[in-house]
Amino acid sequence: MPQSPSDTATAPTAAPAGGRAGLLIKIVLGLAAVAALFVAGKELGGYVPQFAEWVDSLGIWGPLVFIAGYAVATVAFVPGSLLTLAAGAIFGLGKGTLLVFFGSTLGASAAFLIARYLARGAIERRLESRPKFRSIDSAVGRQGRKIVFLLRLSPAFPYSLLNYGLGLTRVRFVDYLIACLGMVPGTFLYVYYGKALGSLAEVASGARPDRGAADWALLGVGLVATILVTTIITRIARRALREAQGEEDA
């Protein structure tokens, strides 16, 4: 039976409407998942001292359990500072720094991949009709290693949120992984403080050593990194917008 003019007029709009509804559902579910992780992280944060004591009692299995626990804590938005201090008290400076770095990198990678494979598709569909934003996203991806490294050095960007946020960009995973080396200075300093405190009881009580020269030096490096990454991203955005504008005019 032939379609009426009204049927042919409404048919093409059905799919986009369904697509928008599906996208909206994914966004809502994604926001709900992030909110749930925030709540879970806040609850789990109260158990960090008990977890550290348990790790300390595990002997040779302690380092592996600590790495796994740190990774899970990272994904769940549990603040890592207390765990990092505990690593210094339990394992010492060198070993503690390595364990925290492995655990935080593993957790950061998991958060990145979760964001990329659960939400990146929706972002790309939104960018299809926005050439300027697509150009910026692509340009940021091309300089991803430099940008992520500076972001890791900067204290201005929350570590846990940054892991998920970078998963929504075009930054290559291998560049993201290499740039995690930017976490080493801050990790080293906090592990050193944990070693200086010397015991889990001191760490759990919230005690912190007085700020020293290393602390101020790290803060200075972080501020410089913040300025650099802001400047680089601004330049990338301007260049990408000019290129996109040129393509539109052509």
C-alpha positions in Angstrom: 0.0 0.0 0.0 1.5 3.4 -1.0 2.5 5.7 1.8 0.6 9.0 2.2 2.5 12.3 2.1 2.2 12.6 5.8 3.7 9.2 6.4 6.8 10.0 4.3 7.2 13.4 6.0 7.3 11.9 9.5 9.3 8.7 8.9 12.8 10.3 8.7 12.3 12.0 12.1 11.6 8.8 14.0 15.2 7.5 14.0 16.8 10.8 15.1 14.2 11.1 17.9 15.0 7.6 19.0 18.7 8.3 18.8 18.4 11.4 21.0 16.4 9.5 23.5 19.0 6.8 23.6 21.8 9.4 24.0 19.8 11.0 26.8 19.4 7.7 28.6 23.2 7.0 28.3 24.0 10.5 29.7 21.6 10.1 32.6 23.0 6.6 33.4 26.5 7.9 33.1 25.8 10.8 35.5 24.1 8.3 37.9 27.1 6.0 37.8 29.5 8.9 38.5 27.3 10.0 41.4 27.2 6.5 42.8 31.0 6.3 42.6 31.3 9.6 44.5 29.1 8.3 47.3 30.9 4.9 47.4 34.2 6.6 47.4 33.2 8.8 50.4 32.0 5.7 52.3 35.1 3.7 51.4 37.4 6.5 52.4 36.6 5.9 56.0 38.0 2.4 55.8 41.4 3.4 54.4 43.2 3.1 57.8 41.8 -0.4 58.4 42.8 -1.4 54.9 46.3 -0.1 55.5 46.6 -2.1 58.7 45.4 -5.2 56.9 48.0 -4.7 54.1 50.7 -4.3 56.8 49.8 -7.7 58.2 49.8 -9.6 54.9 53.6 -10.1 54.6 54.7 -10.9 51.0 51.2 -10.5 49.7 50.9 -7.0 51.1 52.3 -5.1 48.0 50.0 -6.9 45.5 46.9 -6.3 47.7 48.0 -2.7 48.1 48.3 -2.1 44.4 44.9 -3.7 43.7 43.3 -1.7 46.5 44.8 1.6 45.3 43.5 0.9 41.8 40.0 0.2 43.0 40.1 3.3 45.2 41.1 5.4 42.2 38.2 4.2 40.1 35.8 4.8 43.0 37.0 8.4 43.7 38.5 7.5 47.1 41.0 10.2 47.9 44.5 8.7 47.4 46.5 11.0 49.7 45.9 8.9 52.9 46.8 5.6 51.0 49.9 7.3 49.6 51.0 8.4 53.1 50.3 4.9 54.4 52.5 3.4 51.7 55.5 5.4 53.1 54.8 4.2 56.6 54.4 0.6 55.6 56.9 0.1 52.7 59.4 2.9 53.0 60.3 5.6 50.4 61.5 3.6 47.4 59.2 0.7 47.5 56.3 2.8 48.6 56.7 5.2 45.7 56.8 2.3 43.2 53.7 0.6 44.6 51.7 3.8 44.7 52.7 4.6 41.1 51.7 1.2 39.9 48.4 1.3 41.7 47.5 4.8 40.7 48.5 4.1 37.1 46.4 1.0 37.0 43.4 2.7 38.5 43.8 5.8 36.2 44.0 3.5 33.2 40.8 1.6 34.2 38.9 4.9 34.7 40.2 6.2 31.3 39.0 3.0 29.5 35.7 3.0 31.3 35.0 6.6 30.1 36.3 5.9 26.6 34.3 2.8 25.9 31.1 3.7 27.8 30.8 7.4 26.9 33.1 8.3 24.1 30.7 7.1 21.4 28.0 9.4 22.5 30.5 12.3 22.5 31.6 11.5 19.0 28.0 11.5 17.7 27.5 14.9 19.3 30.6 16.3 17.6 29.6 15.1 14.1 27.5 18.3 13.6 30.1 20.5 15.3 33.2 20.8 13.2 34.9 23.4 15.4 34.7 21.3 18.5 35.7 18.2 16.5 38.8 20.0 15.3 39.7 21.0 18.9 39.2 17.5 20.1 41.4 16.1 17.3 44.2 18.7 17.9 44.2 17.9 21.6 44.6 14.3 20.7 47.6 15.0 18.6 49.5 16.6 21.5 48.0 14.3 24.1 51.2 13.1 25.8 52.5 16.6 26.5 49.1 17.8 27.7 48.4 14.9 30.0 51.9 15.1 31.5 51.5 18.7 32.4 48.0 18.0 33.8 49.5 15.4 36.0 52.0 17.8 37.4 49.4 20.5 38.0 47.6 20.6 41.4 44.7 22.6 39.8 43.0 19.5 38.2 41.4 16.8 40.4 43.2 13.5 39.8 40.1 11.2 39.9 37.9 13.4 37.7 40.8 13.9 35.3 41.1 10.2 34.7 37.5 10.0 33.5 37.6 13.3 31.7 40.6 12.4 29.6 38.9 9.2 28.5 36.3 11.4 26.7 39.0 13.1 24.5 41.0 11.7 21.6 44.1 11.3 23.6 45.7 8.0 22.7 45.8 5.5 25.5 49.6 4.8 25.1 50.3 8.6 25.4 48.0 8.8 28.4 49.9 5.8 30.0 53.3 7.3 29.4 52.2 10.7 30.7 51.3 9.1 34.0 55.0 9.6 34.8 53.9 13.2 35.7 52.4 11.7 38.9 55.9 10.7 40.2 57.0 14.0 41.9 53.8 14.3 44.0 53.7 10.6 44.8 57.3 10.7 45.9 56.7 13.7 48.2 53.6 12.1 49.9 55.3 8.8 50.4 58.2 10.6 51.9 55.8 12.3 54.4 54.3 8.9 55.2 57.8 7.5 55.9 58.6 10.6 58.0 55.5 10.1 60.1 56.7 6.5 60.6 53.5 4.8 61.7 50.0 4.0 60.5 48.6 5.5 63.7 50.1 8.8 62.9 48.9 8.6 59.3 45.4 7.7 60.4 45.2 10.6 62.9 45.6 13.0 60.1 49.0 14.3 61.1 51.1 16.0 58.5 54.8 17.0 58.6 55.5 20.7 58.3 55.9 22.0 54.8 59.5 21.8 53.6 61.5 23.1 50.6 60.4 20.0 48.6 56.8 20.8 49.2 57.1 24.4 48.0 59.2 23.3 45.0 56.5 20.8 44.0 53.9 23.5 44.3 56.0 25.8 42.1 56.4 23.1 39.5 52.6 22.5 39.6 51.8 26.2 39.1 54.2 26.4 36.1 52.6 23.2 34.7 49.1 24.8 35.1 50.2 27.9 33.2 51.9 25.9 30.4 49.0 23.4 29.9 46.5 26.3 29.8 48.5 28.2 27.3 49.0 25.1 25.1 45.3 24.2 25.1 44.3 27.8 24.3 46.7 27.9 21.4 45.5 24.5 20.1 41.9 25.7 20.4 42.5 28.9 18.5 44.5 27.1 15.7 41.8 24.4 15.4 39.0 27.0 15.2 40.8 28.9 12.5 41.3 25.7 10.5 37.7 24.7 11.0 36.5 28.1 10.0 38.6 27.9 6.8 37.1 24.5 5.9 33.6 26.0 6.4 34.3 29.0 4.2 35.7 26.7 1.6 
